[in-house]
Amino acid sequence: MAFMFSGSGVKHIRLPQSIKAIVGGAFRRCSELTAIYYDGTVEQWHEIIKKSEWDAETGDYVVICSDGTLTKEQANGTA
């Protein structure tokens, strides 16, 4: 389901540890997104396949994992 939350007013969401991939554009233009709560670890977050532009045009958000918190840049592996 590409563009699943695209352009919506979603502010936070919880993702289960079982998630394996996030489709391209899933959170595109979710400018109000502030937090993604992920039930797995930071290492497991980095193992998730994130398709092209999955978080394009979002504001700053954090990914809160069971063992730590990542900034948007860290969540994308750019910091």
Beta strands, then each sheet from edge to edge (+ up, - down):
strand 1: 12-15
strand 2: 21-22
strand 3: 35-38
strand 4: 49-50
strand 5: 62-65
strand 6: 68-71
sheet 1: 1+ 3+ 5+ 6-
sheet 2: 2+ 4+
end
